[in-house]
Amino acid sequence: MKVKTRFAPSPSGDLHIGGARTALFNFLFAKSQKGNFLVRIENTDDNRNSKESIKSIVDGLDWLKIKFDGEIIYQKDNINKHLEYAKKLISKGCAYKCYHSSLEISNLKEKKKFISKWRDVKDNNNIKKPYTIRLKIPRDEIIVIKDLVQGKVKVNSNELDDCILVRSDGKPTFMLASVVDDILMGITHVIRGDDHLTNTFRQYYLYKFSERKLPNFAHLPLILNERGEKLSKRDNVPSILDFRSDGFLNEAICNYILRLGWSFKNYEIFNLKDSINIFDLRNVGKSPAKIDRAKIKFLNEHYLKNLPKKRIFNLYKSLLKEKKKIMPIEIERNLFKFFDIFLERVCTLNEIVSKTNYFLDFKGISKKYWQSIETKSFILSELNVELKSLESWTIDSIEKTIKMFVKKKNIKFFDIGMPIRLLLTNNESSPSIVIIMLILGKKEVIRRLENVMIC
């Protein structure tokens, strides 16, 4: 049988690291087995159904290069089939209508474990009041699941409650819809977080009652925050698309997510193509994985320095466009030649934008800097005259002109080097001032040295 896996998110928020890891592991396992990876949006709950969320999920997967097969499947389209399955369970005595109100259930739970009084009532079709449909879990059975990550896990069925399959408003719950959809889609392997392990024991009976073969289950370890606690909204972990906006590379984020609970020998760097060839669920650990922001930055820095320069430069330009920053063609051409210099000691594309901001969004020199170099303005105007006379604008010609000027004026390079840097960049730190002048171009350098703007 051909392997089929699925990623089945609820469209109630953005795609975050946990969901992305589930999608990635499902994708890698399917492709490593020459199988199919499908995406299903579990949108039966109108209160947890957002078009913006669906777009975020799809865009996040696309950015990570996690490609799914076929069209997206929407769970809501199968509601009638979910309900039909629930009715069959009732007719087989494997489910029942429960007429308890929310208040009655709450009161019963206060006294002991909730057991519906309707569990064994057979003739209740004439009752005119709202009801839910509950799964009738057999008593005193040992359920054994051979999990591909957790190993053999078992539970006594007495520990499970009769979960709701259909709500009182007539809508199926996740417990029912997920299984019916997996059956309809021919899913062979269910790979998801280990917070679903309890659900798996309940869903075991949905497969058993339908006389369907149980899929292979693999429950991935939890992801914890940097303090070793379960992730929550308070941790403010960026969504996948936030990582993109913050200047991270998809290769780095995908590499980082892959290493959250999975390992191969002692390797740290993996590209997606090679990962397909070596991915094995047996290499997923049982222990929780922990968020490590320093590791994310380390990986991003690695890819910034090792991917082709043209690709990084194009991503940098795309980020500028996203931020509505315009780069003149001449500066773009010159900057590309020296782009490697600006990749030093940076972790993200945003940091490169920050380091090169004076090429595109120069508002002048800060008042505090102007006060420190104002006395040098006259000598700089003299240098400007020399620079204007240059016929060719190259590193050699600029360096030669400055050296001759310094020698003629009997001054040190530092006397004019820092003032020039401040006037051109409004920054005390930058690459070689000659390289900055070459990238800006003759016309822009003359303009900035001649028409000092104080901001």
C-alpha positions as CSV (number, residue, x, y, z in Angstrom):
1,M,0.0,0.0,0.0
2,K,1.3,3.4,-0.9
3,V,2.2,5.6,2.1
4,K,0.0,8.6,2.6
5,T,0.5,11.2,5.4
6,R,-1.4,14.4,6.1
7,F,-1.0,17.7,7.9
8,A,-4.4,18.7,9.3
9,P,-4.3,22.1,11.0
10,S,-7.2,23.9,12.5
11,P,-7.5,27.4,10.7
12,S,-7.6,29.4,14.0
13,G,-4.2,31.1,13.8
14,D,-0.9,31.4,12.0
15,L,1.5,28.5,11.3
16,H,3.9,28.3,14.1
17,I,6.9,26.1,14.8
18,G,4.9,23.2,16.3
19,G,2.6,22.9,13.3
20,A,5.4,23.5,10.9
21,R,7.4,20.6,12.5
22,T,4.4,18.3,12.2
23,A,4.0,19.2,8.5
24,L,7.7,18.8,7.8
25,F,8.0,15.4,9.4
26,N,4.8,14.2,7.6
27,F,6.3,15.5,4.3
28,L,9.7,14.0,4.8
29,F,8.4,10.6,5.9
30,A,6.0,10.4,2.9
31,K,8.6,11.5,0.4
32,S,11.3,9.1,1.9
33,Q,8.8,6.3,1.2
34,K,7.9,7.5,-2.3
35,G,4.4,8.3,-0.9
36,N,2.0,11.2,-0.9
37,F,1.8,14.1,1.6
38,L,-1.7,15.7,1.8
39,V,-3.1,18.8,3.6
40,R,-6.5,18.9,5.2
41,I,-7.9,22.0,6.8
42,E,-10.1,21.0,9.8
43,N,-12.7,23.8,9.5
44,T,-15.9,22.3,10.9
45,D,-15.9,24.7,13.8
46,D,-17.1,28.1,12.6
47,N,-15.7,29.8,15.7
48,R,-12.2,28.5,14.8
49,N,-12.3,29.1,11.0
50,S,-10.4,32.0,9.5
51,K,-9.6,32.6,5.8
52,E,-6.6,34.7,7.0
53,S,-5.4,31.7,9.0
54,I,-5.7,29.4,6.1
55,K,-3.7,31.8,3.9
56,S,-1.0,32.0,6.6
57,I,-0.8,28.2,6.9
58,V,-0.5,27.7,3.1
59,D,1.9,30.6,2.6
60,G,4.1,29.3,5.5
61,L,4.3,25.8,4.0
62,D,5.1,27.3,0.6
63,W,7.9,29.5,2.1
64,L,9.4,26.5,3.8
65,K,9.2,24.6,0.5
66,I,7.0,21.9,2.0
67,K,5.0,20.9,-1.1
68,F,1.8,18.9,-0.7
69,D,0.2,16.6,-3.3
70,G,-3.1,17.4,-4.9
71,E,-5.6,20.0,-3.7
72,I,-6.2,21.1,-0.2
73,I,-9.0,19.1,1.4
74,Y,-11.5,21.0,3.6
75,Q,-13.1,18.9,6.4
76,K,-16.3,20.9,6.3
77,D,-17.1,19.4,2.9
78,N,-17.4,15.9,4.5
79,I,-19.7,16.8,7.4
80,N,-22.6,14.7,6.0
81,K,-20.2,11.7,5.8
82,H,-19.1,12.3,9.4
83,L,-22.8,12.3,10.6
84,E,-23.6,9.3,8.5
85,Y,-20.8,7.4,10.2
86,A,-22.1,8.5,13.7
87,K,-25.6,7.1,12.8
88,K,-24.1,3.8,11.8
89,L,-22.3,3.6,15.1
90,I,-25.6,4.2,17.0
91,S,-27.3,1.4,14.9
92,K,-24.5,-1.0,15.8
93,G,-24.7,-0.1,19.5
94,C,-21.3,1.5,19.4
95,A,-22.5,5.0,20.2
96,Y,-25.5,6.5,21.9
97,K,-27.6,9.7,22.2
98,C,-26.9,11.5,25.4
99,Y,-29.5,14.0,26.6
100,H,-27.7,15.3,29.7
101,S,-27.5,19.1,29.9
102,S,-24.3,20.9,30.5
103,L,-25.4,21.6,34.1
104,E,-26.2,18.0,34.7
105,I,-22.8,16.9,33.4
106,S,-21.1,19.5,35.6
107,N,-23.0,18.2,38.7
108,L,-22.2,14.6,37.9
109,K,-18.5,15.3,37.4
110,E,-18.3,17.0,40.9
111,K,-19.3,13.7,42.6
112,K,-17.3,11.2,40.6
113,K,-16.1,10.3,37.1
114,F,-18.9,11.3,34.6
115,I,-20.8,8.3,33.3
116,S,-23.9,9.1,31.2
117,K,-27.1,7.6,32.4
118,W,-28.1,7.3,28.7
119,R,-25.2,4.9,27.9
120,D,-27.3,1.8,28.1
121,V,-30.8,3.3,27.3
122,K,-32.0,1.7,24.1
123,D,-35.3,3.3,23.3
124,N,-34.7,7.1,23.4
125,N,-35.6,8.2,19.9
126,N,-38.9,9.9,21.0
127,I,-37.3,12.3,23.5
128,K,-37.7,15.9,22.3
129,K,-34.7,17.7,23.7
130,P,-31.1,18.4,22.5
131,Y,-28.6,15.6,22.6
132,T,-25.0,14.8,21.8
133,I,-23.8,11.5,20.3
134,R,-21.2,9.8,22.4
135,L,-18.8,6.9,21.6
136,K,-19.6,3.9,23.8
137,I,-16.2,2.9,25.0
138,P,-16.1,-0.8,26.0
139,R,-15.1,-1.5,29.6
140,D,-12.1,-3.4,31.0
141,E,-10.2,-3.7,27.7
142,I,-6.4,-3.1,27.3
143,I,-5.7,-1.0,24.3
144,V,-2.3,-1.4,22.8
145,I,-0.8,1.1,20.3
146,K,2.5,0.3,18.6
147,D,3.7,3.8,18.2
148,L,6.6,4.5,15.7
149,V,8.1,7.0,18.1
150,Q,6.9,6.2,21.6
151,G,7.1,2.5,21.2
152,K,4.4,0.2,22.6
153,V,1.9,2.2,24.7
154,K,-1.2,0.9,26.4
155,V,-4.1,2.0,28.5
156,N,-7.1,0.4,30.2
157,S,-10.3,1.5,28.5
158,N,-11.8,2.2,31.9
159,E,-9.6,5.3,32.0
160,L,-11.3,6.8,28.9
161,D,-14.6,8.7,28.9
162,D,-17.3,8.3,26.4
163,C,-16.2,11.2,24.2
164,I,-18.6,13.3,22.2
165,L,-18.7,12.5,18.5
166,V,-21.5,14.9,17.5
167,R,-22.3,18.1,19.4
168,S,-25.8,19.1,20.4
169,D,-25.8,21.6,17.5
170,G,-25.5,18.7,15.1
171,K,-21.8,19.3,14.2
172,P,-19.1,16.6,14.4
173,T,-16.2,16.9,16.8
174,F,-12.5,16.6,15.9
175,M,-12.6,13.0,17.4
176,L,-15.0,11.8,14.8
177,A,-14.3,14.0,11.8
178,S,-10.5,13.3,11.9
179,V,-10.9,9.6,11.7
180,V,-13.6,9.6,9.0
181,D,-11.5,11.9,6.9
182,D,-8.4,9.8,7.4
183,I,-10.3,6.8,6.2
184,L,-11.7,8.6,3.2
185,M,-8.2,9.9,2.3
186,G,-6.6,6.5,2.7
187,I,-4.1,7.8,5.3
188,T,-1.6,5.1,6.3
189,H,0.5,7.0,8.8
190,V,-0.8,9.6,11.3
191,I,2.2,11.7,12.5
192,R,1.3,14.3,15.1
193,G,2.2,15.8,18.5
194,D,2.1,13.5,21.6
195,D,-0.6,15.7,23.1
196,H,-2.9,13.7,20.8
197,L,-1.9,10.3,22.3
198,T,-5.0,10.1,24.5
199,N,-7.2,10.9,21.5
200,T,-5.5,8.0,19.7
201,F,-6.8,5.5,22.3
202,R,-10.3,6.8,21.8
203,Q,-10.0,6.8,18.0
204,Y,-8.8,3.3,18.1
205,Y,-12.4,2.2,18.7
206,L,-13.7,4.3,15.8
207,Y,-11.4,2.2,13.5
208,K,-12.3,-1.0,15.2
209,F,-16.0,-0.4,15.1
210,S,-15.8,0.4,11.3
211,E,-13.7,-2.7,10.8
212,R,-11.0,-0.6,9.3
213,K,-7.2,-1.2,9.7
214,L,-5.7,1.1,12.2
215,P,-3.1,3.4,10.6
216,N,0.4,3.6,11.9
217,F,0.8,6.2,14.6
218,A,3.8,8.3,15.4
219,H,3.5,10.8,18.3
220,L,6.2,13.5,18.2
221,P,7.6,14.9,21.5
222,L,6.4,18.3,22.8
223,I,8.2,21.5,22.1
224,L,9.1,23.5,25.2
225,N,10.2,27.1,25.7
226,E,13.7,28.0,26.6
227,R,12.8,27.6,30.3
228,G,11.8,24.0,29.7
229,E,8.1,24.8,30.1
230,K,5.2,24.0,27.6
231,L,5.0,26.6,24.9
232,S,2.3,29.2,25.4
233,K,1.2,32.4,23.7
234,R,3.2,34.3,26.4
235,D,6.4,33.0,24.9
236,N,5.8,35.1,21.8
237,V,7.5,32.6,19.5
238,P,7.2,34.1,16.0
239,S,5.0,32.5,13.4
240,I,6.7,31.0,10.3
241,L,5.8,34.1,8.3
242,D,7.1,36.4,11.1
243,F,10.5,34.7,10.7
244,R,10.4,35.6,7.0
245,S,9.5,39.2,7.8
246,D,12.3,39.3,10.4
247,G,14.9,38.4,7.7
248,F,15.4,34.7,8.4
249,L,16.0,32.3,5.5
250,N,13.6,29.5,4.8
251,E,16.6,27.0,4.6
252,A,17.6,28.0,8.2
253,I,14.1,27.8,9.7
254,C,13.5,24.4,8.0
255,N,16.8,23.1,9.2
256,Y,16.1,24.3,12.7
257,I,12.6,22.8,12.8
258,L,14.0,19.5,11.5
259,R,16.4,19.3,14.4
260,L,13.6,19.7,17.0
261,G,13.5,16.2,18.2
262,W,15.1,14.5,15.2
263,S,18.8,13.7,14.6
264,F,21.1,12.0,12.2
265,K,24.5,11.0,13.5
266,N,26.1,14.2,14.7
267,Y,25.2,16.4,11.8
268,E,23.7,19.9,12.3
269,I,23.2,21.2,8.7
270,F,20.6,19.7,6.5
271,N,19.0,20.8,3.3
272,L,15.5,19.7,2.4
273,K,16.5,17.5,-0.5
274,D,19.1,15.5,1.4
275,S,16.7,15.2,4.4
276,I,14.2,13.3,2.3
277,N,16.9,10.6,1.6
278,I,17.9,10.1,5.2
279,F,14.7,10.8,7.2
280,D,13.6,8.0,9.5
281,L,11.1,8.2,12.3
282,R,13.3,5.9,14.3
283,N,15.6,8.9,14.7
284,V,12.9,10.9,16.4
285,G,13.5,11.1,20.2
286,K,10.9,10.6,22.9
287,S,12.1,13.6,25.0
288,P,10.7,17.0,24.5
289,A,12.5,19.4,22.3
290,K,13.4,22.9,23.5
291,I,13.3,26.3,21.6
292,D,16.8,27.7,21.2
293,R,16.7,31.2,19.7
294,A,20.5,31.4,19.6
295,K,20.5,28.2,17.5
296,I,18.1,29.8,15.1
297,K,20.4,32.8,14.6
298,F,23.4,30.5,14.3
299,L,21.8,28.5,11.5
300,N,20.6,31.7,9.7
301,E,24.1,33.2,9.8
302,H,25.5,30.0,8.4
303,Y,23.1,30.0,5.4
304,L,23.7,33.8,4.8
305,K,27.4,33.1,4.4
306,N,27.1,29.8,2.5
307,L,24.3,30.2,0.0
308,P,25.0,31.8,-3.4
309,K,25.6,35.5,-3.0
310,K,23.2,36.3,-5.8
311,R,20.3,34.5,-4.0
312,I,21.0,36.4,-0.7
313,F,21.2,39.7,-2.6
314,N,17.9,39.0,-4.3
315,L,16.3,38.2,-1.0
316,Y,17.8,41.4,0.5
317,K,16.2,43.4,-2.4
318,S,12.9,41.7,-1.9
319,L,13.0,42.7,1.8
320,L,13.8,46.3,0.8
321,K,10.8,46.3,-1.5
322,E,8.6,44.9,1.3
323,K,9.8,47.7,3.5
324,K,9.1,50.2,0.7
325,K,12.8,51.2,0.4
326,I,14.1,52.2,-3.0
327,M,17.7,51.5,-4.1
328,P,19.1,53.5,-7.0
329,I,20.3,51.2,-9.9
330,E,23.9,52.5,-9.6
331,I,24.1,51.8,-5.9
332,E,22.5,48.4,-6.4
333,R,25.1,47.5,-9.0
334,N,28.0,48.7,-6.8
335,L,26.7,47.2,-3.6
336,F,26.5,43.8,-5.1
337,K,30.2,43.8,-5.9
338,F,31.0,44.3,-2.2
339,F,28.0,42.6,-0.6
340,D,30.2,40.0,1.1
341,I,31.5,42.7,3.4
342,F,28.0,43.4,4.7
343,L,27.4,39.7,5.5
344,E,30.0,39.8,8.2
345,R,28.8,39.6,11.8
346,V,25.1,39.6,10.8
347,C,22.4,37.0,11.6
348,T,19.5,38.1,9.5
349,L,18.6,40.0,6.3
350,N,17.1,42.7,8.5
351,E,20.5,43.3,10.0
352,I,21.9,43.7,6.6
353,V,19.2,46.2,5.8
354,S,20.1,48.1,8.9
355,K,23.8,48.1,8.1
356,T,23.2,49.4,4.6
357,N,20.3,51.8,5.4
358,Y,22.5,54.9,4.6
359,F,22.7,53.8,1.0
360,L,18.9,54.2,0.5
361,D,17.3,56.2,3.3
362,F,19.8,58.9,4.2
363,K,18.3,61.9,6.0
364,G,21.5,63.6,6.9
365,I,23.9,63.8,9.8
366,S,22.8,63.8,13.4
367,K,23.2,67.0,15.3
368,K,25.6,65.4,17.9
369,Y,27.9,64.2,15.1
370,W,27.8,67.6,13.3
371,Q,28.9,69.4,16.4
372,S,32.0,67.1,16.7
373,I,33.1,67.7,13.1
374,E,31.8,71.1,12.2
375,T,35.3,72.6,12.5
376,K,36.4,70.2,9.8
377,S,33.9,71.4,7.3
378,F,36.2,73.8,5.5
379,I,39.0,71.2,4.9
380,L,36.3,68.7,3.7
381,S,35.1,71.3,1.2
382,E,38.6,71.5,-0.2
383,L,38.7,67.7,-0.5
384,N,35.4,67.8,-2.3
385,V,37.0,70.0,-4.9
386,E,39.7,67.4,-5.5
387,L,37.1,64.6,-5.7
388,K,35.0,66.5,-8.2
389,S,37.9,66.7,-10.6
390,L,38.2,62.9,-10.8
391,E,37.5,61.5,-14.2
392,S,37.3,57.9,-13.1
393,W,35.6,56.8,-9.9
394,T,37.5,53.7,-8.7
395,I,39.0,52.5,-5.4
396,D,42.5,53.3,-6.7
397,S,41.6,56.8,-7.8
398,I,39.7,57.7,-4.6
399,E,42.4,56.3,-2.4
400,K,45.1,58.1,-4.3
401,T,43.2,61.4,-4.2
402,I,42.7,61.2,-0.4
403,K,46.3,60.2,0.3
404,M,47.7,63.1,-1.8
405,F,45.3,65.5,-0.1
406,V,46.3,64.3,3.4
407,K,50.0,64.6,2.5
408,K,49.5,68.1,1.0
409,K,47.6,69.4,4.1
410,N,50.1,67.7,6.4
411,I,47.3,66.0,8.4
412,K,46.5,62.4,9.4
413,F,43.9,60.4,7.5
414,F,41.9,60.1,10.8
415,D,41.4,63.9,10.7
416,I,39.2,63.6,7.7
417,G,38.3,59.8,7.6
418,M,35.8,59.9,10.5
419,P,34.2,63.2,9.4
420,I,33.8,61.8,5.8
421,R,32.3,58.6,7.3
422,L,29.8,60.5,9.4
423,L,28.8,62.8,6.6
424,L,28.2,59.9,4.2
425,T,26.6,57.4,6.6
426,N,25.7,59.2,9.8
427,N,27.4,56.2,11.5
428,E,30.6,55.8,13.4
429,S,31.1,52.3,12.1
430,S,31.1,51.1,8.5
431,P,33.3,49.3,6.0
432,S,36.2,51.1,4.4
433,I,35.2,54.6,3.7
434,V,36.7,54.3,0.2
435,I,34.3,51.3,-0.5
436,I,31.4,53.3,0.8
437,M,32.3,56.2,-1.6
438,L,32.6,53.8,-4.5
439,I,29.2,52.2,-3.7
440,L,27.5,55.6,-3.4
441,G,29.0,56.8,-6.6
442,K,30.7,60.1,-7.3
443,K,27.5,62.2,-7.7
444,E,26.0,61.2,-4.4
445,V,29.3,61.5,-2.5
446,I,29.8,65.1,-3.8
447,R,26.2,65.9,-2.9
448,R,26.4,64.6,0.7
449,L,29.7,66.3,1.3
450,E,28.6,69.6,-0.3
451,N,25.0,69.9,1.0
452,V,25.3,68.9,4.6
453,M,21.8,68.1,6.1
454,I,21.5,68.0,9.8
455,C,18.7,65.8,11.3
